[in-house]
Amino acid sequence: MSQMMGFTRKETMQLTGCTSSRLAYLEKVGLIIPYRYGTNSGRPTVVFSWEQLLEIRAIRNLRQEDVSLQTVRKIIEFLDQSEYDNRLRNKQLVVVEDEVFWIEQDWSDFGANMPTALKVASKKNKGIGQYVLLVIPPLIDIVKDIWEAAQNSRVIDFQSFKERAKAVPA
């Protein structure tokens, strides 16, 4: 990945609302591994991809719903073990008390295929992998949140951001 295509640590903090220590922790536990380039005064330049911004924001949204990072790791572990794509940014996750559900929507045959929810995490680890029926509105669009953060930021060069962002809000 080209450094120009990524986002610096400072930009990432502004766009995702995460602190430097939270980004360091996400890397330490292996959830988000940024790219490193060269050594500028003994320190490499740390760069995050667009996809990583979306992932960090998805994790932040879960944390705002009181989902622990341990539970986030359990969700990713479950998705890995079940051979699903383990990215959180493209999952519609719903938190109900201490349980997390993944809503899969298939509207191709609405009569037979209602949206389904798959339990992917629970503090008690009961019923993981079970499908349940939930009727809920869609979650906030993460891409829109990042664009709004970039537009409102005094740190981000918005014109440069528009060139590096890989998706625009709907």
Secondary structure, DSSP 8 states (H G I E B T S, - for coil): --GGGSEEHHHHHHHH---HHHHHHHHHTTS---EEEEEETTEEEEEE-HHHHHHHHHHHHHHHTT--HHHHHHHHHHHHHTTS---STT-EEEEETTEEEEEE---TTTTT---EEEEEEETT--STT-EE---------HHHHHHHHHHH-SSS-HHHHHHH-S----
